[in-house]
Amino acid sequence: MIAPRGRGGDWTLVQFACTAAEAIVSASGPEEDPRLRPLRIALAGAVSLLPAAAHASFLSGDALDAFANGLSWFILLVVPLAVIGGFLYVHILPELIAERRHHPQKDAIKVLCMLSLFFGGMLWPFAWLWAYTKPTLHRAVYGTERHDDYYVEMGEKARAGTLTEEELDHLRIELDAMAAKGQLPPALREVRKHLDERANVASGARPAPRGTKVAEET
């Protein structure tokens, strides 16, 4: 079927589809089967819906140009930055996981993530696996599976009074296990000293002040 021409040139798709639908509905032969008429009506309805689906854009003229310019600038500026940011976030995931799990080798995992940037990401899977690995060897040598920062943070919570007695006892046991393997770092010695003083106060015994001597009985 050839679309007729109107006053302003070729008919639009909407006009052509409407004409085609009317032709399909009105077409009938001398020996037409009545059962085909619903099928012809359904076909005409489908043809009438095609122009709405094929409509190019809801914008036109200057509005379409402005939208296209804005979309192009968005693709050129925002999308690359989002891709780079997403890549860096995924790349430091092992470091974030190790930090959340208080992994004792989290500093080494951080360095491995940085080195992976210079090796094309080849070291990233090893950093990921290392962050999820249970540090049993570190516990056997140092008596703990956590980084020293964990105990410093727990010591601050103990001074603030936000830890329960069970958590304080567990923290004291872990520090004692670390002290049995070797000398504690200065920060952890302060935490252990505070826990001992707290335990003495709780038991009713007051620690003797520094610089005083017990008078000897004569």
C-alpha positions in Angstrom: 0.0 0.0 0.0 1.3 3.4 -0.9 0.7 6.3 1.4 -1.2 9.2 -0.3 0.2 12.7 -0.2 -1.3 15.5 1.6 -1.1 19.3 1.5 2.1 19.4 3.5 4.0 16.6 1.8 4.0 12.9 2.8 1.4 11.8 5.4 2.7 11.1 8.9 2.9 7.6 10.2 -0.1 8.2 12.4 -2.3 9.1 9.4 -1.0 6.3 7.3 -1.6 3.7 10.1 -5.1 5.0 10.6 -5.9 4.7 6.9 -4.4 1.2 6.9 -6.5 0.1 9.9 -9.7 1.5 8.3 -8.9 -0.4 5.0 -8.3 -3.6 6.9 -11.6 -3.3 8.8 -13.7 -2.2 5.8 -12.2 -4.7 3.4 -14.6 -7.6 2.6 -15.1 -10.1 -0.1 -18.2 -11.7 -1.5 -17.3 -15.0 0.1 -15.6 -13.7 3.3 -15.7 -16.1 6.3 -17.4 -14.4 9.3 -14.9 -16.0 11.6 -12.0 -14.0 10.0 -13.6 -10.6 10.9 -12.4 -10.6 14.6 -8.9 -11.5 13.4 -9.0 -8.6 10.9 -10.2 -6.2 13.6 -7.3 -7.3 15.9 -4.8 -6.8 13.1 -6.2 -3.3 12.5 -5.8 -2.5 16.2 -2.2 -3.7 16.2 -1.4 -1.6 13.2 -3.0 1.5 14.8 -0.6 1.0 17.9 2.5 0.9 15.8 3.0 4.7 15.3 2.8 5.4 19.0 5.6 2.8 19.6 7.6 4.1 16.7 7.5 7.8 17.8 11.0 9.0 17.8 11.2 11.4 20.8 9.0 13.5 23.1 11.4 16.4 22.4 11.9 18.4 19.3 13.9 21.4 18.0 16.0 23.3 20.5 14.8 21.2 23.4 16.1 18.0 21.7 19.5 19.7 21.0 19.8 20.8 24.6 19.0 17.3 25.9 21.5 15.8 23.5 24.2 18.2 24.6 23.5 17.6 28.3 23.5 13.8 27.8 26.8 14.0 25.9 28.5 16.0 28.6 27.2 13.6 31.2 28.6 10.6 29.4 32.0 12.4 28.8 32.5 13.6 32.4 30.4 11.8 34.9 30.5 8.2 33.5 34.3 8.0 33.4 34.6 9.3 36.9 32.0 6.8 38.1 33.8 4.0 36.4 37.2 5.0 37.9 35.6 5.4 41.4 34.0 2.0 41.1 37.2 0.4 40.0 39.2 1.9 42.9 36.5 0.9 45.4 36.5 -2.7 44.2 40.3 -2.6 44.3 40.5 -1.6 47.9 37.8 -4.1 49.1 40.4 -6.5 50.5 41.8 -3.7 52.6 38.3 -2.7 53.9 37.5 -6.4 54.7 40.7 -6.8 56.6 40.0 -3.6 58.5 36.5 -4.7 59.4 37.8 -8.2 60.5 40.7 -6.6 62.5 43.1 -8.8 60.6 46.6 -8.8 62.1 48.2 -8.4 58.7 45.9 -5.7 57.4 48.8 -3.3 56.8 50.4 -5.9 54.5 47.1 -6.5 52.7 46.9 -2.7 52.1 50.4 -2.7 50.6 49.4 -5.7 48.4 46.4 -3.8 47.1 48.6 -0.8 46.2 51.1 -3.0 44.4 48.3 -4.7 42.5 47.6 -1.4 40.8 51.1 -1.5 39.2 50.7 -5.2 38.2 47.4 -4.9 36.3 45.3 -6.3 39.2 47.1 -9.6 39.2 47.8 -9.5 42.9 44.2 -8.5 43.8 42.9 -12.1 44.2 45.7 -12.9 46.6 44.8 -9.9 48.7 41.1 -10.9 48.7 41.9 -14.4 49.9 44.4 -13.2 52.4 41.8 -10.8 54.0 39.4 -13.8 54.5 42.1 -16.2 55.7 42.0 -17.1 59.4 45.4 -16.2 60.9 46.1 -19.4 62.8 49.8 -19.1 62.5 49.8 -15.5 63.9 47.8 -16.8 66.8 50.2 -19.6 67.5 53.1 -17.1 67.5 51.6 -14.0 69.1 48.6 -15.4 71.0 45.9 -13.4 69.1 44.1 -13.3 65.8 43.5 -9.6 65.8 45.4 -6.4 65.1 46.7 -4.3 68.0 44.3 -1.5 67.0 41.4 -3.7 68.0 42.7 -3.9 71.6 43.4 -0.2 71.7 39.8 0.5 70.5 38.4 -1.9 73.1 40.5 -0.2 75.8 38.9 3.2 74.9 35.5 1.6 75.2 36.5 0.1 78.5 37.5 3.6 79.8 34.2 5.0 78.5 32.3 2.2 80.4 30.5 0.9 77.3 31.8 -2.8 77.7 30.0 -5.4 79.7 31.7 -7.5 82.4 31.9 -10.5 80.0 33.6 -8.4 77.3 36.0 -7.0 79.9 36.9 -10.5 81.1 37.3 -11.8 77.5 39.6 -8.8 76.7 41.7 -9.4 79.8 42.1 -13.1 78.9 43.2 -12.3 75.4 45.8 -9.8 76.7 47.1 -12.3 79.2 47.5 -14.9 76.3 49.4 -12.3 74.3 51.6 -11.4 77.3 52.4 -15.1 77.8 53.8 -15.2 74.2 56.0 -12.2 74.7 56.1 -8.6 75.8 53.1 -6.4 75.0 53.4 -3.2 73.1 53.2 0.0 75.2 49.7 0.8 74.1 48.4 -2.7 75.0 50.3 -2.6 78.4 48.3 0.6 79.2 45.1 -1.2 78.3 46.0 -4.2 80.5 46.9 -1.9 83.4 43.6 -0.1 83.2 41.8 -3.5 83.2 43.7 -4.6 86.3 43.0 -1.4 88.1 39.3 -1.7 87.2 39.3 -5.3 88.5 40.9 -4.2 91.8 38.3 -1.4 92.2 35.5 -3.8 91.5 36.9 -6.3 94.0 37.1 -3.6 96.7 40.9 -3.4 96.8 42.4 0.0 96.2 45.8 0.1 94.4 48.6 1.8 96.3 49.5 5.2 94.9 52.8 5.6 93.1 55.9 6.8 94.9 54.7 5.6 98.3 56.4 3.1 100.5 54.8 0.8 103.0 55.9 1.8 106.5 57.8 -0.9 108.2 56.8 -1.9 111.7 59.4 -1.5 114.3 
